[in-house]
Amino acid sequence: MALTTTSPRERMTLARVAARSVALLSDDEKRAALTSIADAIEADTDAITAANSEDLQRGAGSGLSTALLDRLKLDATRVHALADAVREIAALPDPVGRVLDERVMANGVTLTKVAVPFGVIGSIYEARPNVTVDIAALALRSGNAVVLRGGTAAELTNAALITAMRGALASCGIDPEAVQTVDEFGREGARELMHARGLVDVLVPRGSAQLIETVVTESSVPVIETGAGIVHILLDATAREDWAREIVVNAKVQRPSVCNAVETVLVHRDAAARLVPGVVADLQAAGVTVHGDSVVATLAPDVVPAEEADWMTEYLSLDVSMKIVENLDEALAHIRSYSTHHTESIITDDAASAARFLAEVDSAVVMVNTSTRFTDGGEFGFGAEVGISTQKLHARGPMGLAELTSTKWLVRGAGQVRL
Amino acid sequence: MALTTTSPRERMTLARVAARSVALLSDDEKRAALTSIADAIEADTDAITAANSEDLQRGAGSGLSTALLDRLKLDATRVHALADAVREIAALPDPVGRVLDERVMANGVTLTKVAVPFGVIGSIYEARPNVTVDIAALALRSGNAVVLRGGTAAELTNAALITAMRGALASCGIDPEAVQTVDEFGREGARELMHARGLVDVLVPRGSAQLIETVVTESSVPVIETGAGIVHILLDATAREDWAREIVVNAKVQRPSVCNAVETVLVHRDAAARLVPGVVADLQAAGVTVHGDSVVATLAPDVVPAEEADWMTEYLSLDVSMKIVENLDEALAHIRSYSTHHTESIITDDAASAARFLAEVDSAVVMVNTSTRFTDGGEFGFGAEVGISTQKLHARGPMGLAELTSTKWLVRGAGQVRL
């Protein structure tokens, strides 16, 4: 379904109208719609990869980095994977209609709190075209319409994906305006999306810390803040050496480019001589550059001196910072100062230290003796992940489909009035 | 405990530090703190009423309306009622520490989602000094610190109340900076509060629609939007006459100045001749002015002609607008256009109409055959009410203590890493 060229506001109004009928779709209808979208994306593989080739060519011409070009790239295999991800979302249980609370007033009036779709979800994101399909599928599965604003670098790819999705909706008898984009309107489209109170119910930005900061600061539409992770692991005085080595290496190396990868390792001074040499050796063997303080540098070779800026850096690369702390209090204070409140883990054999860490660290996910890489909707058993919320309002930590719903109270009486 | 004169930012930083210890208080400690606050407010009755007399004198001098002066007024009886409200909040169950979800990963890692305090709650509100005590008590009961910004008209009264509360906290060994105000800093204080991301976790504005609109639009701190209610009752074709008359009168007259009072009555054309005369007669007998469309005016005497502006007006007075609609679709469309998404009720004997109304009206509370005045935390059994959220993020409808908490995932392992 081609998009009519109108204004961002008209586009969002169409999405708002579509949201009304999408909210009333049954579980089966939503499953069928997503299955149809998955099929349409596969059927359109040639058009999608052709559009993507053009985006890649433009990107290479304008000097995009190899890493960004790789994120942008969609070949037939990746298109197939995108479609499969939609099928997985189709198979998840419907989050709409769940009864969350039931009460009966003394006068017999009944109260039922049910999960309902938000209405229209907006998303502003960067160069990964998979987000286009992912967010649209998650929004539709939870009964919402969606307004997308992707990165300029992926504009043609996104347009091809959106065309496929809109066509699939129309073929199911669903209003195709439920999947909207404001991409052609550039920055103005993003700006209007951030100020579309009354048309858009919630904005989910996905991308760099800077993008998210901009959206949070500028939007008058409520935002769910996701992502940025300056993640800490504390090796406590009593940390087991094998766990310390395995967990730190896993948390850094298994996938360094993601938000739940560890960025700073704090080491209790009483464990420094025992743990630092082995942990650093394992990290270095895995290709990691360790940015350490002066004590770390005396305990291990090839340590790059850490500067203040290192404690504030989300490397997203094979780099990690390491600092010796006097005690648990200093560790907690360091985390308070530098954490983005995403995930922190303590490795310890001391139940009291573990309990204090769990109670006092103010992050979405707080762990004992395990890898920060587990902070993930899939790992948590949600089946799909909308993002990882680092704010405290509405949703905190990995978000599944349930977090794309709001609630409504249904109140049923038989003529009762308030006395 | 006197406040030291610093900047709004320093005040909020002190609250942030205090929030760390308040979050760790036990249920008993929080109860004791609130009991102590209630006692301190009663013990300070003379100082509080003296400060209030000065506020009232200034207010009368600057031409405040009688209604506003009445809201502002605190005599010994009202101070006593304030203290009792705090004791009621003390008696509520602790919302902190509730286990909201528990999962075990296949590898044995356990996940526990628990309710935790937000940290620092900000509130911007108008001339009712009871809000000062109410919000502070609700925040503390849920383990939060609070930063208050009340109306200028109540400045001395609020200062006296805050002094009493801070003294009570200090006497319990709790950091008195957990109750903060930025009142002395005027508009600048409000502005800094709205932009205190990182210091203040959530803002709860209370007051006029204009105040709330300003806070929602200006804040970069997440806001929970409360209050404004352009509330509708639809008298369907099959509405019972006795219920229609009793419910409309109750919803308008029982307390016209509050957000859950009805403002617009829609009447199905097939029921107009049957219902309008009696409903209007009962309303007029209770002193209500009916602003009706031309059909309403032919069915009842003394109807003031309704203009477009009437459908957009939250009267908060003994006025109501009344309109005849062709059918349920037109009623739903009218509600969509003019409702503030607070509460709407249908009076009907038709199960299909009731079901459509419940499903399609996009408001926090949707009712069948009962009075909109029931949208209230107390009536819902929450024991206390933070406000009525008209937004969809985090909380929707009446908010109790639970809505002043966020969540945290506690993850416990034994050396597991991600494969």
Interface residues (C-beta under 8 A of the other chain):
Chain A: R20 L24 R103 M105 V109 L111 K113 F118 G119 R197 D201 V202 V216 T217 S220 P222 V223 I224 R240 D242 W243 E246 I247 N250 A251 Q254 S345 A354 L358 A359 E360 D362 S363 A364 V365 V366 M367 V368 N369 T370 S371 R373 F374 T375 E379 F380 G381 Q391 K392 L393 H394 R396 G397 P398 S406 T407 K408 W409 L410 V411 R412 G413 A414 G415 Q416 V417 R418
Chain B: R20 L24 R103 M105 V109 L111 K113 F118 G119 R197 D201 V202 V216 T217 S220 P222 V223 I224 R240 D242 W243 E246 I247 N250 A251 Q254 S345 L358 A359 E360 D362 S363 A364 V365 V366 M367 V368 N369 T370 S371 R373 F374 T375 E379 F380 G381 Q391 K392 L393 H394 R396 G397 P398 S406 T407 K408 W409 L410 V411 R412 G413 A414 G415 Q416 V417 R418
